């Protein structure tokens, strides 16, 4: 469980660094800090939306075989 938590923390930290570097943001400036927070919250919303969509697809999938087993002998 600790490994999963550590991987999630690394994932979110690295993604924050990507947003900072791609936007050429300097977090010492209050205005750019607000831009970062808005961009990161939009990104998080998209990530969780995709997770919900994928989970819904998996839950609604038919996992059991069909009941058309016939005696072929």
HELIX and SHEET records of a PDB file:
HELIX    1   1 UNK A    2  UNK A   22  1                                  21    
HELIX    2   2 UNK A   30  UNK A   60  1                                  31    
END                                                                             
